[in-house]
Amino acid sequence: MPEEQLKTFLEKIKENKSLLERLKAAESSDEIKAIAREYGHEIGNDQVEMLSGQQLESLSGSGGTCAIGPNTLACTE
């Protein structure tokens, strides 16, 4: 997934608590990819790793921000 598409998907996660909770509850990378696909995004294994529980927690309304770079995702609270 190109960087711009990943940013768009992260915005969807921030705005949609149901999506966030589903991603946090996912038990496999395939499940995360399937959820992303439902929302029109194809993500690879490198992006799945970026969407770790800790990164998702920082998106859960703490007012934090996320910065995306090549193969990196850094979120602050």
N, C-alpha and C positions, 0 to 999 in steps of 0.2 A: 504494500500500500504506500503510495507516495506520501510525503510528509504533509502536504496540504489536506489530503483525505483523512489522515490520522488526526489532524487538528479538528476537522469537522466531526469526526466520530467522537473525539473527546468532548466536544461541545455538547453533542447529543447526550453523552453519559452524564455530564454535569446538569443538564436540564431535565433529565428523565430519571427520577429516583427508582422507578421500576426496572429500567434497563441496568442501572448501577447495581441494584440488589441481585438481579439475575447473573450479572457478570461476577459479582463477589461470591455467589453460591456455586458457580460453575466448578465442576470437579475435574475437568480435563481441558487441554488446549483445543481439542476438537469441539467441545461444547462452547467454548468462548468464540471460536471461529464461526460456528453455526449461529450463535446469537448475533454476532456482527453481520453475518450474511442476511439475517432477517431484516436488518436495518439498512441494507444496501451497501455494505462494506465488505470487501474481501481483505482479510488480514493474514499475514504470514506468521510463521513461528516466532520471528524476532519481535514482532509487535505484540504477540500473545505474552511473551516474557515481560515486555514493558508494562503490560496491564496486570501487574501483580497485585495481590491484596493490599499491600501498603500504598501503591500508587492509586488504587481505586478508593481507598479510605480517604486520601487527601482530596479526592474529588467530591466527597459526600457532603458538601455544604459548609466546609470549614472556611470558605472564602479564599482558599489558597489558589495558586496559579501553577500551571504546568508549562514547561518549556520543552520543545521537541527539537531534536537534532538528528543527524544521521544515526540510526540504530540506538538512540537514547531517548529517554523520557524522564524528566526530573520534575517532581512536584513539591511545592512547599505549602505549608499550612498557613 
